[in-house]
């Protein structure tokens, strides 16, 4: 991962997310230009609760990360899962539409369901109409440090 170039004496390397700039069209949000930043998903999370640190966490998965972060927080708060359960729960990902190199959605994309989503839930989702696909995994690992959660 990354460029392999290290900063002498500081212990961190340079990432190669510059690959996610686009060159056309010129008005695209991530066009290669001065002052622009590429789309990236290097986003560790730190959750506060009433101004008090609650949890630090991160997960792998590239473009799945923003969606995965929401799912972890929903699992913890709305479904009252503990830190392990929240990370072990099957996830989903919307893909195939708007992203850093496709500026406008054209067909609605599709939804990948990770193995472990109950068949009845899959059946109910199909009735709603999205293009559902299954994935045996590949949603990335998850790490968390609960702070003040009593776990």
ZIGI-V96240 format. One record per run of one state. SS is the DSSP state (h for helix, s for strand, l for the rest). FROM is the first residue (numbers start at 1). LEN is the number of residues. Records with the same first field share a line. If there is no record, write none. Layout:
SS: FROM-LEN, FROM-LEN
This chain:
l: 1-5, 7-6, 14-3, 21-1, 23-8, 32-13, 50-2, 60-2, 78-5, 89-3, 96-3, 100-2, 103-7, 115-4, 129-3, 136-6, 147-5
s: 6-1, 13-1, 22-1, 31-1, 45-5, 52-8, 92-4, 99-1, 102-1, 110-5, 132-4, 142-5
h: 17-4, 62-16, 83-6, 119-10
